[in-house]
Amino acid sequence: MYSAMKATFIGGLLLTCAVGAAPQKVDLAQKLAAGKLRAVNRDVAKLQDRDGVHLSEAAGNGVVWIEDSDFAEGTIEVDIRGRDVPQRSFVGIAFHRKDDNTYDGVYLRPFNFRTDDPARRQHAVQYIAVPDYDWPRLRKEFPEEFENPVGPSIVPTDWVPLRVVVKGRQIQIYVGSVTSPTLEVRKLGAADRGMIGLWAGNNSDGDFANLRITPMK
């Protein structure tokens, strides 16, 4: 049993928790109402059917940064709902922000979850570290290393649990209710801490809820 304690700020609240303790929930709707969500190239609105937020569709990548978040190592968990529309649903999370264009990210392509095309199925979950390591370079120089399929039971239009575990230069990504990583990669981004954001890719919108953050140290 770990006994080390960690004091950290999440959403302006001082939280003290043991390493390996229960996740600390971030109420996204409450953060929006308090003006603690800063949108870049997106509009953000409260969801009507759940305590969460919706990111609007727009050309280019968009991020909604959670102000006062400062994440180094540990676990980020969030429920995401995308669409089963080819090339119109790229949804995930960003972390270790250096600036609005420089960060690590993990995202889903729900339209590839159950496609009949095996090559597209391989591209269901993706890790990136922009701007240097976006998906085109990764797919060209490191084919299949930074993306993977997801479990066949995951429905593209359902709420999908996404869990990202960061420990040093290793990142483990879990999609759905799985006990083994869906994707495990080496970290490419240079920053070792920074803000967390909700992310939507080119021509994509998305819904986000039930964000939990568990700092490791």
Disulfide bonds with the S-S distance in Angstrom:
none
